[in-house]
Amino acid sequence: MDYSETAERISRKFSQKGSEVDPKKIETRLRRLVEEFGVQPSEAERSVTNELAKEFNVPALGSGGGAKGTGGTEEKKIGDAVPGEWVTIEGKVVSVSTSASPSIAQSGVIADESGAIRFVAWAKSNAPPMAVDSWYRIESAVVDEYKGVSSLKIHSGTSVKDISAEERPLIPQTAPIKDLHPGIGSIRAKVVQEWDASHERMLQSGLLGDETGTIKFVIWKEPGKERLEIGAAYAIYYAQVDEFNGRLSLNLNTAIIMQEETDIPVSGGETSVRGAIVHIAPGSGIIKRCPVEGCNRALSRQNYCPVHEIQPNFHYDLRIKGWLDDGEKTHNILLQREAVESLTGISLEAAKEIAENNPLGMDEVFLRMRDAVLGRYFICKGREIDNRLLATACERVRFESGEHATLLNRAGGAA
Amino acid sequence: MSMNARDMPDRRDGAFKREPALRVFAAELRECRYQFREGEDEKSPTFVLLPTGERSNRIFLVGTLTEKQRQGEQNIFYRGRVVDPTGTFFIMAGSYQPEAMQQLAKVETPAFVAVIGKPSLYQKPDGGFTVTVRVESITVVDKETREIWTLDTAARTLGRLDALPTGSSPDIVKAKEQYPTVDSAVYRKMAYDALAQIKM
């Protein structure tokens, strides 16, 4: 077996780092490992490289052979990094987050022109802490994957070097919402809806939209985080795109958010369904809601909130849950208070009055509302999320003589 | 009988798919002669095959309730007749649908009603067939709603008729087998006559 070639390769790597190692010396070590200790040649190469790296205090160079069988790690653009690879990248740290786990020193997002990726620096890596807006060269990090999301792991064999000296502009590329995939994403979008917070740690959640679609977003409470303004347009760079049950959502805590002057048309999300209401589900009508700030859950008849228990100081609300059927498809609909009031002609005040003074109580409101809308034709407009149309506006369908004439022609024309 | 995607209830994250309510005139529903069940399960839905080539597990109809009758001693149920521009729907609600039965009991005839229900086919002792609609809900509506329903049902019927000659869906293929003598001109005329009854 010829060790000189391998020895040359290792020697070259060290001379690139400014450390001269005699190839002969390397060759001796390799030979010893392979011939005396029966080590596989690729493993011997890796072992000798690491040994020398320690000796010369050179940050690890990655395996010279090892499982990859190639020399060193490849220099890559972030956008091209594939899970399972050892890579060397250069990028700008665009956000860092504090970590909950003591085994993680730092995590955040690093970006270059081709894309962005989450990074995790293990505490054991002894990597220098990285600063937002600085450029770094990260050598021999591992691209990992968890639930379809790639991340860059900075371990004890990774070297991290500040290269901010060479000034490089970085303009993030935004993508249409429909093209987002789990990982890190940048978009330009408008806040189209704001939802009741479902968790006390949540600062804001809602829906962002652009020309191609909509996506749920969430901002968790953290110092310095601000709420987005409904109806305003934003450039959102490097948000975390998560996937749950096949649906994507954006976590904006890591993102750089800038309000935009120009409006963004949102077309994709808004749908309009015309049909007949064929079912009104239980839980429609007048309901009681939990008064705890940020909760707003519907209470049971006994005023019990699944989280905050008995809440005698509830507030009333109106809603209708049901099915709107166009003859081909049945749409699950949820009407909010304003839509319910205009549809049924029963205001929240009137409904309260009925609920408190009628022997059937809240059931009476349900029955009156059911009788007012069931079996009638409506056009409901809103956003379809998780197969449910959250209708913000509904109007009665009126008889149109133009439609009548067209149909008469259609039926008679071919007879 | 094959299962196709449309009939597989999608239970993933509670996204249950409800069978749509078809729009069909009384004169067409009356002609149904073929009923089938999708799947072997006890709870599998039963479908009535419309002559115009679509299966129906649920229908939505609007017409005039002209008669209703309470029947039965132990097991009380109500029967009713709902008239549309083309003919009569036979509806019923029994003690298995107490809500629907009480709703029907409350309606004073005659009245415009909207009915959501499940059609099923029965063979009478004399060999003839009747299609009865088991009521899921019934509400009193106005005349305008009936007219909008007539437009809607005419449009849906014409849509089915247009697809019939060249369509290759399993329902159309089965309809051609089961109803070989169907003349689509008859149904087209039915739709026309229904529309023509609406006075401006």
Interface residues (C-beta under 8 A of the other chain):
Chain A: N245 A276 V278 H279 W323 D325 D326 G327 E328 K329 T330 N332 R370 D371 L374 G375 R376 Y377 D386 N387 V397 R398 F399 S401 E403 H404 L407 L408 R410 A411 G412 A414 A415
Chain B: R12 D13 A15 K17 R18 E19 P20 A21 L22 R23 R58 F60 V62 V113 A114 V115 I116 E136 S137 I138 T139 V140 V141 E144 T145 E147 I148 W149 L151 D152 A154 A155 R156 L158 A185 R188 K189 A191 Y192 L195 A196 I198 M200
